[in-house]
Amino acid sequence: MSERLVVVHPDAAVLVEATAARLLTRLLDLQSQRRPVHVVLTGGTVGIATLAAVAHDLVRTAVDWSGVHLWWGDERFLPSGDGDRNETQARDALLRSLGSALPDVNVHPVPALGGDVRTPERAAELYAAELARFAAPGATSPAFDVLMLGMGPDGHVASLFPGHEALAVEGVAATGVHGSPKLPAERVSLTFDAIRGAREVWVVAAGPEKAQAVASALSGAPVDQTPAAGASGSERTLWLLDAAAAGTEPDA
């Protein structure tokens, strides 16, 4: 049975450093058991800050990055190199600092707007095909070892928003998203099929504006209302929070 743990840190700065340390330790533990290791990165303020913290942690040199494959839970459908793309921010925060230790072929960004990729659906189709290359027979995506997700104040994860039709997409690992309430309106997202196929899902959230959505998700609210409630790993689900997001600040 999958377990769920809620870990609360005193503030966002500690949350970032602790999550970075947790990720590095998990990678080292996993590499003692199997190769390759598949990790899904997230964007957002805390997600990118966590990657920057990994870059500055000397423990990163103990990881065999040639045995780590990196993916993204969602992406803004923008041209390659655009500063608002999660991939661009991740490269600036961490990937570039790893240099040749992380082979280019181990990095699997969501296809960007450009060339023959003119719609989020086309990008999702290509991303799904790449995911399928590393999936077990009968699966549409790898059983990700760690899948990190941020969460919005509305309870969305990846680019799966409350009441949005993308929540109900099944049978594929990735989907195009139109009409996102958060700009840009066009995006590509992993589906719940892919998210729930991960061995571990980590939902990382900070700030008092997240507290209501955290409480809703942890209480088992309908996924259509609070999508984060549907984010769970097959082996373990971690909620990594600061005190404000957990609603445990003394003045909250």
Rosetta silent file (secondary structure, phi, psi, omega in degrees, C-alpha in Angstrom):
SEQUENCE: MSERLVVVHPDAAVLVEATAARLLTRLLDLQSQRRPVHVVLTGGTVGIATLAAVAHDLVRTAVDWSGVHLWWGDERFLPSGDGDRNETQARDALLRSLGSALPDVNVHPVPALGGDVRTPERAAELYAAELARFAAPGATSPAFDVLMLGMGPDGHVASLFPGHEALAVEGVAATGVHGSPKLPAERVSLTFDAIRGAREVWVVAAGPEKAQAVASALSGAPVDQTPAAGASGSERTLWLLDAAAAGTEPDA
SCORE:     score description
SCORE:     0.000 S_00000001
   1 L     0.000  139.033  178.961    0.000    0.000    0.000 S_00000001
   2 L   -69.692  139.577  177.806    1.219    3.494   -0.853 S_00000001
   3 E  -103.970  153.692  176.618    2.125    5.659    2.126 S_00000001
   4 E  -124.161  129.097  178.781    1.579    9.387    2.540 S_00000001
   5 E  -123.563  139.500  174.467    3.844   11.603    4.630 S_00000001
   6 E  -114.421  120.198 -178.242    3.452   15.289    5.433 S_00000001
   7 E  -117.992  122.530 -176.251    6.707   17.053    6.325 S_00000001
   8 E  -111.484  127.779  177.227    6.528   20.648    7.564 S_00000001
   9 E  -109.588  155.761 -171.847    9.521   23.007    7.592 S_00000001
  10 L   -63.399  -32.837 -179.848    9.610   26.353    9.406 S_00000001
  11 L  -155.907  175.605 -174.595    9.829   28.559    6.325 S_00000001
  12 H   -64.830  -36.500 -179.288   10.297   28.521    2.563 S_00000001
  13 H   -63.185  -43.146  178.029   14.083   28.902    2.723 S_00000001
  14 H   -68.084  -39.098  177.346   14.455   25.812    4.903 S_00000001
  15 H   -56.673  -45.901 -179.346   11.945   23.955    2.716 S_00000001
  16 H   -61.367  -49.806 -177.669   14.062   24.638   -0.368 S_00000001
  17 H   -65.600  -39.524 -179.310   17.332   23.506    1.234 S_00000001
  18 H   -68.534  -37.857  179.143   15.731   20.442    2.818 S_00000001
  19 H   -68.450  -39.336  176.673   14.069   19.383   -0.441 S_00000001
  20 H   -61.809  -45.442  178.784   17.336   19.736   -2.331 S_00000001
  21 H   -63.736  -40.331  179.167   19.129   17.610    0.283 S_00000001
  22 H   -62.580  -42.710 -179.295   16.300   15.068    0.218 S_00000001
  23 H   -63.699  -46.416 -179.755   16.500   14.806   -3.574 S_00000001
  24 H   -62.594  -43.418  178.669   20.253   14.285   -3.604 S_00000001
  25 H   -62.840  -40.640  179.879   20.056   11.673   -0.850 S_00000001
  26 H   -65.184  -40.122  178.303   17.243    9.877   -2.674 S_00000001
  27 H   -61.769  -43.823  179.351   19.238    9.816   -5.903 S_00000001
  28 H   -63.338  -43.131  178.781   22.226    8.286   -4.127 S_00000001
  29 H   -62.788  -44.934 -178.580   20.048    5.664   -2.447 S_00000001
  30 H   -63.645  -38.775 -177.689   18.309    4.789   -5.712 S_00000001
  31 H   -68.992  -16.127  174.152   21.569    4.466   -7.600 S_00000001
  32 L   -80.759   -8.872 -176.763   22.653    1.798   -5.157 S_00000001
  33 L  -112.067  -38.622 -174.760   19.594   -0.209   -6.258 S_00000001
  34 L  -160.067  162.524  174.365   18.993    0.380   -9.969 S_00000001
  35 L  -142.562  145.973   -6.524   19.841    2.302  -13.105 S_00000001
  36 L   -80.670  173.998  175.951   18.728    4.464  -14.692 S_00000001
  37 E  -109.775  133.522 -178.470   16.839    6.744  -12.317 S_00000001
  38 E  -111.525  125.800 -177.283   14.002    8.858  -13.718 S_00000001
  39 E  -126.917  134.599  175.772   13.173   12.205  -12.099 S_00000001
  40 E  -103.866  124.860 -179.671   10.455   14.687  -13.023 S_00000001
  41 E   -92.822  158.655  175.844   11.273   18.331  -12.323 S_00000001
  42 L  -124.967  158.906  176.679    8.862   21.126  -11.553 S_00000001
  43 L   -97.643 -150.003 -179.325    8.999   24.856  -12.145 S_00000001
  44 H    82.879  167.813 -175.257    7.715   27.681  -10.002 S_00000001
  45 H   -58.827  -50.033 -177.451    9.527   29.726   -7.392 S_00000001
  46 H   -71.678  -39.870 -179.564   10.162   26.888   -4.935 S_00000001
  47 H   -61.150  -45.990 -179.154   10.872   24.296   -7.638 S_00000001
  48 H   -72.051  -36.957  176.269   13.543   26.384   -9.357 S_00000001
  49 H   -62.167  -35.872  177.357   15.024   27.519   -6.047 S_00000001
  50 H   -63.908  -42.036  177.827   15.350   23.853   -5.090 S_00000001
  51 H   -63.915  -39.610  177.427   17.292   23.127   -8.272 S_00000001
  52 H   -63.853  -36.382  177.600   19.574   26.079   -7.539 S_00000001
  53 H   -66.928  -36.816  175.086   20.142   24.674   -4.045 S_00000001
  54 H   -61.066  -42.577 -178.154   21.086   21.315   -5.582 S_00000001
  55 H   -61.475  -30.099 -177.048   23.599   23.113   -7.793 S_00000001
  56 L   -96.399    2.095 -179.439   25.280   24.646   -4.744 S_00000001
  57 L   -95.532  124.393 -178.116   25.343   21.457   -2.680 S_00000001
  58 H   -62.459  -22.201 -179.985   28.642   19.568   -2.829 S_00000001
  59 H   -62.769  -21.868  179.758   26.745   16.272   -2.467 S_00000001
  60 H   -58.215  -27.609 -178.347   25.677   16.690   -6.116 S_00000001
  61 H   -72.946  -15.652  177.393   29.190   15.537   -7.107 S_00000001
  62 H   -82.890  -14.805  179.518   28.511   12.146   -5.497 S_00000001
  63 L   -81.584  135.666  173.494   25.597   11.513   -7.861 S_00000001
  64 L   -86.718   91.078 -174.887   26.328    9.671  -11.099 S_00000001
  65 H   -66.968  -15.987  176.849   24.363   11.995  -13.352 S_00000001
  66 H   -69.061  -15.493  178.668   25.026    9.766  -16.350 S_00000001
  67 H  -105.756   15.916  179.898   22.507    7.401  -14.755 S_00000001
  68 E  -117.437  129.692  174.270   19.824   10.063  -14.165 S_00000001
  69 E  -109.587  133.428 -176.658   17.134   10.983  -16.697 S_00000001
  70 E  -111.627  135.507 -179.917   15.305   14.284  -16.249 S_00000001
  71 E  -131.179  174.832  177.027   11.740   15.063  -17.341 S_00000001
  72 E  -126.912  142.446  179.868    9.199   17.830  -16.744 S_00000001
  73 L   -75.588  -28.577  175.048    5.703   17.575  -15.308 S_00000001
  74 E  -160.855  169.504 -178.512    4.457   20.408  -17.471 S_00000001
  75 E  -154.389  146.389  173.512    5.660   23.143  -19.748 S_00000001
  76 E   -79.818  132.348 -175.230    4.535   26.449  -21.140 S_00000001
  77 L   -80.513   84.997 -176.280    4.078   26.158  -24.894 S_00000001
  78 L  -134.704  165.173  179.766    6.646   28.770  -25.870 S_00000001
  79 E   -62.399  152.761  177.206    9.715   28.845  -28.163 S_00000001
  80 L   -56.400  135.570  179.341   12.872   27.076  -27.042 S_00000001
  81 L    88.488   -8.200  177.968   14.992   29.273  -24.802 S_00000001
  82 L   -60.979  135.611 -176.007   12.099   31.464  -23.700 S_00000001
  83 L   -65.114  -16.187  178.840   12.733   32.614  -20.142 S_00000001
  84 L   -89.788   -6.174  177.230    9.263   31.548  -19.032 S_00000001
  85 L   -74.733  138.291  176.846    9.797   27.900  -19.971 S_00000001
  86 H   -58.672  -38.135  179.475   10.407   25.579  -17.043 S_00000001
  87 H   -59.986  -47.053 -178.860   13.176   23.929  -19.061 S_00000001
  88 H   -59.432  -45.944 -178.806   15.022   27.234  -19.545 S_00000001
  89 H   -65.910  -37.263  178.245   14.820   28.071  -15.855 S_00000001
  90 H   -67.346  -38.624  177.634   15.971   24.578  -14.862 S_00000001
  91 H   -63.347  -42.550 -179.969   18.950   24.801  -17.199 S_00000001
  92 H   -67.127  -38.591 -175.083   19.931   28.146  -15.694 S_00000001
  93 H   -77.291  -37.208 -172.039   19.436   26.954  -12.103 S_00000001
  94 H  -139.085  -52.298 -166.564   21.089   23.522  -12.286 S_00000001
  95 H   -58.899  -40.709 -177.880   21.600   21.714  -15.561 S_00000001
  96 H   -63.985  -34.538 -178.522   24.209   24.057  -16.992 S_00000001
  97 H   -70.807  -22.308  179.001   26.305   23.770  -13.842 S_00000001
  98 H   -76.623  -21.426  176.807   26.381   19.968  -14.174 S_00000001
  99 H    56.369 -136.807 -175.930   28.099   20.279  -17.545 S_00000001
 100 H   -73.235   -9.407  177.899   29.179   17.037  -19.184 S_00000001
 101 H   -63.203  -28.960  177.849   28.339   15.043  -16.041 S_00000001
 102 L  -108.202  104.324 -178.431   24.724   15.055  -17.265 S_00000001
 103 L   -61.010  143.150  179.388   24.591   13.748  -20.852 S_00000001
 104 H   -56.519  -34.939 -176.800   22.346   15.720  -23.213 S_00000001
 105 H   -69.698  -11.965  179.142   20.516   12.518  -24.132 S_00000001
 106 H   -89.541   -3.648 -178.189   19.401   12.174  -20.508 S_00000001
 107 E  -105.461  123.861 -172.388   17.477   15.463  -20.617 S_00000001
 108 L  -122.280   77.799  179.600   13.956   15.174  -22.007 S_00000001
 109 L   -73.367  156.735  172.217   12.323   18.587  -22.382 S_00000001
 110 L   -69.323  131.693  179.804    8.790   19.035  -23.630 S_00000001
 111 L   -52.862  137.928 -176.133    9.005   20.003  -27.320 S_00000001
 112 L   -91.636  164.303  173.884    8.876   23.764  -27.758 S_00000001
 113 E   -64.570  125.861  179.016    6.836   25.923  -30.109 S_00000001
 114 E   150.432  159.211  179.661    8.640   26.105  -33.442 S_00000001
 115 L    59.554 -128.256  179.653    9.268   24.280  -36.708 S_00000001
 116 L   -89.959    6.486  177.075    6.588   21.661  -37.265 S_00000001
 117 E   -98.997   93.677 -173.578    5.478   21.891  -33.621 S_00000001
 118 L  -109.736   -9.274 -178.065    2.690   24.463  -33.907 S_00000001
 119 L  -135.426  154.759  174.652    0.182   23.252  -31.324 S_00000001
 120 H   -59.515  -31.663  179.512    0.263   21.980  -27.738 S_00000001
 121 H   -63.937  -41.329  178.819   -1.299   18.762  -29.037 S_00000001
 122 H   -66.111  -41.746  177.915    1.645   18.126  -31.341 S_00000001
 123 H   -62.953  -40.824  179.209    4.108   18.841  -28.526 S_00000001
 124 H   -65.178  -39.251  179.114    2.187   16.490  -26.235 S_00000001
 125 H   -61.896  -44.653  179.830    2.189   13.776  -28.898 S_00000001
 126 H   -68.267  -38.929  178.717    5.959   14.014  -29.314 S_00000001
 127 H   -65.898  -41.486  178.184    6.533   14.121  -25.566 S_00000001
 128 H   -61.649  -37.669  178.823    4.305   11.082  -25.083 S_00000001
 129 H   -65.949  -38.404  177.904    6.320    9.219  -27.707 S_00000001
 130 H   -67.977  -42.141  176.531    9.555   10.039  -25.865 S_00000001
 131 H   -59.769  -40.955 -178.011    8.053    8.932  -22.561 S_00000001
 132 H   -63.396  -29.344  179.827    6.917    5.666  -24.161 S_00000001
 133 H   -60.081  -27.181 -175.937   10.509    4.895  -25.199 S_00000001
 134 L  -110.686   10.466 -177.347   11.404    4.457  -21.524 S_00000001
 135 L   -90.717  152.050  173.684    8.176    2.848  -20.354 S_00000001
 136 L   -70.709  158.274  178.071    7.699   -0.772  -19.353 S_00000001
 137 L   -53.088  131.436  179.567    5.565   -2.938  -21.645 S_00000001
 138 L    88.109   -9.068  178.919    1.942   -1.907  -21.331 S_00000001
 139 L  -104.091  159.648  179.592    2.760    1.457  -19.735 S_00000001
 140 L  -102.555   -8.303 -179.972    2.724    4.881  -21.378 S_00000001
 141 L  -152.838  163.727  176.600    5.498    6.436  -19.296 S_00000001
 142 L   -62.613  156.553  169.705    8.397    5.423  -17.045 S_00000001
 143 L   -81.602   84.412 -173.990    7.663    4.548  -13.422 S_00000001
 144 L   -53.422  136.053  179.725    9.330    7.775  -12.318 S_00000001
 145 L   -73.971  -39.231  174.345   11.457    7.335   -9.219 S_00000001
 146 E  -139.700  125.996  176.458   10.732   10.871   -8.034 S_00000001
 147 E  -121.451  109.467 -177.328    8.093   13.141   -9.538 S_00000001
 148 E   -92.951  136.691  178.896    8.171   16.643   -8.101 S_00000001
 149 E  -132.674  135.793  164.892    5.136   18.905   -8.308 S_00000001
 150 E   -85.993  175.314  177.640    4.503   22.436   -7.261 S_00000001
 151 L  -143.443  133.615  178.266    0.963   23.463   -6.364 S_00000001
 152 L   -83.344  167.399  177.117   -0.899   26.675   -7.077 S_00000001
 153 L   -59.296  -23.541  177.596   -3.212   28.508   -4.660 S_00000001
 154 L   -86.684    1.450  179.025   -6.111   27.016   -6.643 S_00000001
 155 L    87.050    8.319  179.785   -4.796   23.506   -5.983 S_00000001
 156 L   -76.354  149.277  172.118   -3.535   22.855   -9.515 S_00000001
 157 E  -128.178  153.020 -170.927   -0.545   20.595  -10.121 S_00000001
 158 L    49.001 -130.751  172.430    1.478   20.391  -13.337 S_00000001
 159 L  -117.875   43.437  177.606   -0.930   22.172  -15.733 S_00000001
 160 E  -106.397  102.729 -171.025   -4.007   20.348  -14.491 S_00000001
 161 L  -100.661  154.107  178.915   -6.364   23.080  -13.299 S_00000001
 162 L   -53.681  133.115  176.405   -9.637   22.871  -11.358 S_00000001
 163 L    72.498    3.467 -175.863  -12.585   22.132  -13.603 S_00000001
 164 L   -87.166  145.847 -177.473  -10.387   21.799  -16.694 S_00000001
 165 H   -62.831  -23.959 -179.887  -11.005   19.085  -19.279 S_00000001
 166 H   -62.994  -22.474  179.383   -7.351   17.975  -19.080 S_00000001
 167 H   -60.927  -28.645 -172.796   -8.114   16.446  -15.678 S_00000001
 168 H   -97.658    2.190 -178.449  -10.113   13.695  -17.334 S_00000001
 169 L   -68.849  129.126 -179.750   -7.630   12.727  -20.057 S_00000001
 170 L  -132.372  159.499  174.345   -6.780    9.028  -19.836 S_00000001
 171 L    85.912   -5.805  177.342   -4.787    6.492  -21.809 S_00000001
 172 L  -133.735  159.177 -176.492   -1.953    8.871  -22.727 S_00000001
 173 L   -88.827  -22.552 -176.510    0.977   10.243  -20.756 S_00000001
 174 E  -140.764  152.118 -178.271    0.795   13.864  -21.914 S_00000001
 175 E  -142.160  149.216  172.173   -1.877   16.253  -23.077 S_00000001
 176 E   -78.756  146.374 -179.407   -2.131   19.682  -24.626 S_00000001
 177 E  -124.505  127.009  174.162   -3.776   22.341  -22.497 S_00000001
 178 L  -117.776  152.644  175.806   -5.718   25.327  -23.825 S_00000001
 179 L    69.651   30.494  175.969   -7.370   28.086  -21.840 S_00000001
 180 L   -59.392  134.293  177.688   -5.153   27.810  -18.791 S_00000001
 181 L   -69.407  -12.487  177.394   -6.336   30.318  -16.189 S_00000001
 182 L  -112.597  124.432 -177.199   -2.667   31.064  -15.575 S_00000001
 183 L   -68.249  148.578   -3.093   -0.762   32.592  -18.485 S_00000001
 184 L   -72.240  154.525 -173.477    0.391   31.483  -20.935 S_00000001
 185 L   -71.970  -25.160 -179.338   -2.908   29.880  -21.866 S_00000001
 186 L  -101.523  129.549 -175.949   -1.332   27.117  -23.964 S_00000001
 187 E  -147.076  173.903  171.389    0.648   24.426  -22.161 S_00000001
 188 E  -129.177  137.907 -176.120    1.605   20.755  -22.158 S_00000001
 189 E  -138.773  147.707  163.790    1.119   18.600  -19.074 S_00000001
 190 E   -62.965  149.746  174.772    1.615   15.086  -17.839 S_00000001
 191 L   -90.055  170.726  176.000   -1.723   13.402  -17.237 S_00000001
 192 H   -64.181  -28.243  175.622   -2.814   11.793  -14.004 S_00000001
 193 H   -56.248  -47.250 -178.481   -2.059    8.427  -15.631 S_00000001
 194 H   -70.828  -41.838 -178.799    1.624    9.391  -15.810 S_00000001
 195 H   -62.294  -47.227 -177.282    1.678   11.094  -12.407 S_00000001
 196 H   -74.107  -11.560  174.756    0.101    8.168  -10.597 S_00000001
 197 L   -81.499   -8.439  178.499    2.481    5.786  -12.349 S_00000001
 198 L   -71.828  145.825  176.030    5.397    7.370  -10.468 S_00000001
 199 L   -67.657  -45.301  178.579    6.883    5.450   -7.578 S_00000001
 200 E  -128.375  133.387  172.307    7.153    8.617   -5.489 S_00000001
 201 E  -114.995  128.628  176.804    5.284   11.907   -5.896 S_00000001
 202 E  -114.474  117.235  173.964    6.522   14.942   -3.973 S_00000001
 203 E   -98.787  118.481 -174.496    4.169   17.924   -3.704 S_00000001
 204 E  -114.365  122.129 -175.418    6.216   20.948   -2.649 S_00000001
 205 E  -145.691  142.627  179.319    4.389   24.081   -1.523 S_00000001
 206 L  -140.138  149.337  173.142    5.159   27.239    0.419 S_00000001
 207 L   106.520  145.739 -177.524    3.267   30.328    1.475 S_00000001
 208 H   -64.421  -24.477  179.511    0.021   31.156    3.272 S_00000001
 209 H   -69.174  -12.604  178.706   -1.832   31.475   -0.043 S_00000001
 210 H   -94.437  -11.352 -169.995   -1.416   27.704   -0.471 S_00000001
 211 H   -59.718  -42.643 -177.953   -2.824   26.715    2.940 S_00000001
 212 H   -65.031  -42.028  179.692   -6.451   26.355    1.899 S_00000001
 213 H   -68.012  -37.612  176.760   -5.570   24.185   -1.113 S_00000001
 214 H   -60.491  -48.582 -179.596   -3.213   22.040    0.983 S_00000001
 215 H   -61.505  -40.220  179.769   -5.943   21.431    3.550 S_00000001
 216 H   -63.847  -47.083 -178.678   -8.441   20.649    0.802 S_00000001
 217 H   -64.185  -44.154 -177.370   -6.138   18.178   -0.941 S_00000001
 218 H   -70.080  -20.797  178.613   -5.109   16.394    2.253 S_00000001
 219 L   -88.006    0.313  176.233   -8.738   16.045    3.302 S_00000001
 220 L    83.916   34.143  178.358   -9.519   14.180    0.088 S_00000001
 221 L   -61.329  157.566  176.367  -11.405   16.849   -1.826 S_00000001
 222 L   -58.740  139.707 -178.187  -12.696   15.960   -5.313 S_00000001
 223 L   -61.420  -33.841  178.969   -9.926   16.137   -7.914 S_00000001
 224 L   -63.507  -27.539  179.636  -12.083   18.348  -10.116 S_00000001
 225 L   -88.755  -45.360 -178.833  -12.132   20.871   -7.269 S_00000001
 226 L  -133.030   89.949 -175.320   -8.556   20.438   -5.988 S_00000001
 227 H   -53.364  -32.259 -178.836   -6.398   18.598   -8.542 S_00000001
 228 H   -59.854  -22.271  177.917   -3.551   18.119   -6.058 S_00000001
 229 H   -63.257  -22.297 -178.864   -5.780   15.679   -4.200 S_00000001
 230 H   -94.831    1.954 -178.309   -5.253   13.265   -7.094 S_00000001
 231 L   -89.069  105.846 -179.276   -1.458   13.466   -7.098 S_00000001
 232 L  -145.707  147.843  177.983   -0.165   10.275   -5.536 S_00000001
 233 L   -93.883  157.573 -178.591    2.706    7.888   -6.050 S_00000001
 234 L   -70.418  -24.316  179.572    2.382    4.123   -6.320 S_00000001
 235 L  -112.525  -39.639 -176.102    4.771    3.646   -3.370 S_00000001
 236 E  -156.632  142.884  174.733    4.910    6.953   -1.522 S_00000001
 237 E  -124.102  123.404  179.199    3.474   10.463   -1.609 S_00000001
 238 E  -110.255  130.695  169.505    5.319   13.249    0.179 S_00000001
 239 E  -105.351  109.924 -177.272    3.830   16.618    0.994 S_00000001
 240 E  -106.163  109.873 -168.501    6.794   18.919    1.630 S_00000001
 241 E  -127.882  156.173  163.685    5.502   22.175    3.092 S_00000001
 242 E   -93.243  169.137 -174.237    6.555   25.266    4.937 S_00000001
 243 H   -60.481  -33.993 -179.288    4.624   26.201    8.073 S_00000001
 244 H   -65.313  -45.330  179.526    2.604   28.836    6.227 S_00000001
 245 H   -67.637  -31.329  179.336    1.346   26.394    3.602 S_00000001
 246 H   -78.321  -11.663 -178.224    0.635   23.828    6.313 S_00000001
 247 L    74.623   25.454 -177.224   -1.405   26.410    8.232 S_00000001
 248 L  -113.360   10.761  176.402    0.732   25.962   11.334 S_00000001
 249 L   -64.433  143.727 -178.671    2.340   29.382   11.620 S_00000001
 250 L   -55.725  -34.817 -177.763    1.824   30.852   15.114 S_00000001
 251 L   -94.479    3.813 -176.775    0.077   33.900   13.683 S_00000001
 252 L   -70.548    0.000    0.000   -1.934   31.967   11.094 S_00000001
